[in-house]
Amino acid sequence: MASFIFNNRLVPKKFEEIEVINIEYFNSKRPWYHSCKGLDIPLFALLAPENYIRFVDENEKLIKTKLNNNNLSKQEILDTLKGGFDEHKQKVQKLKEEFFKKSTESN
């Protein structure tokens, strides 16, 4: 269970005149999971929206407690974790399409 839960939507663009760079795996030239020895799974599968939905389903009460807000809806929790869940779903879909496009081009 992740013990580091925060509202990603609240990460500021600047802090004390210093630009904050919110590291985004979608813009990385080398996805972070490649460095995990023995992990052979496409990034879109690892980041699948279903994984986040399952995480929220299984930990909703804990997440609400950690965020100190018992009134959050499931969609709000997903937005909080991903900084915009619908945008996350679109990015993962794009990764999936690119993956299959590359795999069909190489055959």
Legacy VTK file of the C-alpha trace (Angstrom):
# vtk DataFile Version 3.0
C-alpha trace
ASCII
DATASET POLYDATA
POINTS 107 float
0.000 0.000 0.000
1.356 3.394 -0.966
1.907 5.587 2.050
2.571 8.698 -0.022
-0.838 9.918 -1.164
-1.371 13.563 -2.078
-3.607 15.722 -4.227
-1.653 16.027 -7.476
-3.934 18.862 -8.591
-2.464 21.062 -5.862
1.141 20.895 -7.089
1.934 24.545 -7.892
3.431 25.698 -11.191
5.901 27.846 -9.230
7.179 27.853 -5.669
9.081 30.901 -4.388
9.773 31.998 -7.977
11.141 28.570 -8.921
9.342 26.621 -11.639
8.049 23.265 -10.397
8.405 20.478 -12.933
5.795 17.798 -12.409
7.586 14.746 -13.808
5.306 13.095 -16.319
5.982 9.559 -17.526
4.125 10.255 -20.773
6.729 12.803 -21.876
9.730 10.717 -20.920
11.965 9.415 -23.690
12.795 6.396 -21.549
9.840 5.277 -19.423
10.808 4.768 -15.789
9.612 1.177 -15.673
12.382 0.041 -18.055
14.851 0.263 -15.198
12.913 -2.337 -13.192
14.788 -5.580 -13.770
12.648 -8.361 -15.187
9.604 -6.175 -15.832
8.377 -6.865 -19.336
5.059 -5.067 -19.595
4.012 -2.229 -21.912
3.677 1.136 -20.215
0.000 1.432 -21.210
-0.774 -1.815 -19.365
1.105 -0.742 -16.261
-0.684 2.633 -16.192
-4.087 1.285 -17.221
-6.983 3.315 -15.838
-8.468 0.065 -14.530
-5.513 -0.244 -12.138
-6.265 3.160 -10.627
-9.979 2.412 -10.421
-9.243 -0.866 -8.624
-6.821 0.939 -6.277
-9.510 3.480 -5.393
-12.169 0.782 -4.979
-9.926 -1.121 -2.575
-8.634 1.916 -0.647
-11.330 4.580 -0.877
-11.744 5.018 2.869
-7.985 5.271 3.478
-7.522 7.771 0.635
-10.317 9.967 1.966
-8.720 9.848 5.408
-5.241 10.695 4.059
-6.675 13.593 2.050
-8.785 14.666 5.022
-11.963 14.809 2.955
-14.684 12.191 3.461
-16.935 13.860 0.865
-14.807 13.052 -2.182
-16.535 11.115 -4.936
-14.751 8.258 -6.688
-14.158 10.497 -9.732
-12.709 13.241 -7.520
-10.332 10.754 -5.904
-9.177 9.562 -9.327
-8.680 13.179 -10.419
-6.765 13.847 -7.218
-4.420 10.916 -7.733
-3.756 11.608 -11.406
-4.209 15.374 -11.630
-7.061 14.749 -14.083
-8.210 11.185 -14.628
-9.935 11.715 -17.982
-6.723 13.221 -19.373
-4.792 10.256 -17.960
-7.145 7.841 -19.754
-6.620 9.684 -23.041
-2.829 9.599 -22.663
-2.850 5.880 -21.870
-5.061 5.229 -24.904
-2.570 7.133 -27.059
0.311 5.059 -25.635
-1.642 1.898 -26.411
-2.311 2.980 -29.998
1.347 3.935 -30.524
2.482 0.597 -29.089
0.281 -1.433 -31.436
1.126 0.797 -34.408
4.859 0.199 -33.814
4.347 -3.530 -33.309
2.406 -3.891 -36.586
4.984 -1.787 -38.465
7.806 -4.047 -37.308
6.038 -7.195 -38.613
LINES 1 108
107 0 1 2 3 4 5 6 7 8 9 10 11 12 13 14 15 16 17 18 19 20 21 22 23 24 25 26 27 28 29 30 31 32 33 34 35 36 37 38 39 40 41 42 43 44 45 46 47 48 49 50 51 52 53 54 55 56 57 58 59 60 61 62 63 64 65 66 67 68 69 70 71 72 73 74 75 76 77 78 79 80 81 82 83 84 85 86 87 88 89 90 91 92 93 94 95 96 97 98 99 100 101 102 103 104 105 106
